[in-house]
């Protein structure tokens, strides 16, 4: 895996292509970009056929051990890896530890283990079990085992230091087991940068991880709800300065468009895409604007103030908590709202997704209030397409020095 | 609408084609056959694109007023009918009163009204409101308003007589309103035959309904759980003798393969297809055999006794109740069962549906135990395909005098 950067501008992000992906090294992924999210081993609610009606999907699908660990025996018996088990075709697999859409309980990590929570409860992973799982899953790349329990406000400096030490020790053990395994030949490992909200520990974690033979870096413990955006960007800036330019940086647990924008500016390349899934789960549709090609006058007209709710704005103040993740944000519309019951427009005018081309808000409202599962199917299609469209616009903005315009468009500031 | 019969044999059913369907009279439907079921205004969980990956779908989709009545104002404002509102393409619409998968509370009919139950509670329909709804829905054919509250064991003779009288009065009122309506030109009406479990009332209802200008007949009050199969076939035989040969007979509330077979033999042409939906809802997959082309030896081998559970067999004894409808039958396998967690076979060997071609039982088991909605999507695909396949085999059996073989196959009797 190699990141070919087309453009690196301090303060406006990195533009490039991650090449040589997969065991055959034939795949690539544009950055800034996002991975395709799966929940419980499926792109939520979609058959692979329906999924592939979406154009320009990411070439990499993320699966998480919290969803998979309880299937270890079945996968070992199956022998052909998780991609085939789940019927996922034509995609690279990236295997991470936790599911960012389902924060796991804390207090269960030890010096030698971390725990993941599946549908049947907690599963404790040693490095040996973690690596056995990777052999059963057969991903193209995976995140090394890590102790990421530092995101709570009251985490002590001592606990943060311990998390960095443990995560480095896990990485060394993983790499050793990896190098001795034939099954994992050609598979790549991402090291995990921890350090909570302490800049020196973040820098130490980054420097030490960068010394190891890793293909890229996961930035952990910075998820939405754990700290405010100013502190997050400051910490990420301190970290990315320590990391080699040619290796990708994947930020875990951040998905809101405004936060994505801020993190791209300080050198993040890759994001997860659990955010559109969360939006779908609460019966909402992404409707924020990201069209930077519009002339400014039309753009202002395009912003239908009344379409969007403002529930999410409160997240900008200092009072953050993980609960916020399930709250509606200002980037979406709540289709359960009575006002949509006779709204015969598509979710987003001009959107080319299957849902917007075939259905109206009133029908989605009906499906949602009657709890018909097709609502989740159609919203997944739209929200995935919309989020991918945002990332496409993001790359265009980095290329054309238009991140400011994009930010204003996304946040709908009228002060142009 | 006209039923062209290719073959009518007493005791082996009617084979034919229902021609001249729809306002343009260009569509047709083979009988014995079934309608495409919708729940809450959608083929459960499927986008129209996914639905149309299934081959040989029925040309007629059933929608029910219980799912639609609360949208009356929205549909009147929308103006283009329910087919377009729900994004259903290329299908004829048949509008019935109740949803056979959701039995409604009794005790709410009066001389002038019947009630349907939507997600927002009870909606009382007069003939005027009923007909206004038909104008808003714009179906190709619809069931006339009827009082069907006669399926309970303790219904008195007097109540049954009243139900027949009321239903005929409703029909006359509906037909009058229909003939005076320009919007309903070209739309056809099915009269409803009531009469509970009293043969004389069944005959009276059939004779009187047949005198009216209806396009076909709905047989109501005979649903699974209301009476045993012997009584049902006896009543249906008495009714169909009174009905004109060239008009179709649609039986409501019966969907189990064994019951369908018995009812076809006494002259029923059309069925609803709520049964595969119920199977899907309980996390099961249809797996009964209906292949009558197999040579007998292979057929016996094909029947994997261990695949199927026997929960439904108890329905054959006299102790019937509507609760039985939600119980598992012997025609399906329960994929939540632990035994499937490492079963890497398709749901049904040789099945050509998307689910069976792409996924294994172990993956479906995983999706079901973790409550991922994709399970419902994939099961709907398989169960719909399997049920359509059964009806196709049923027509083949009527054509070739092989109903006995088909019955043995479906019931898996080994005494050939």
Interface residues (C-beta under 8 A of the other chain):
Chain A: X39 X40 X41 X42 X44 X45 X46 X47 X48 X49 X50 X53 X67 X71 X73 X74 X77 X78 X85 X86 X87 X118 X119 X341 X342 X344 X354 X358 X359 X360 X362 X363 X366 X367 X369 X370 X371 X372 X373 X374 X376 X377 X378 X381
Chain B: X39 X40 X41 X42 X44 X45 X46 X47 X48 X49 X50 X53 X67 X71 X73 X74 X77 X78 X85 X86 X87 X118 X119 X341 X342 X344 X354 X358 X359 X360 X362 X363 X366 X367 X369 X370 X371 X372 X373 X374 X376 X377 X378 X381
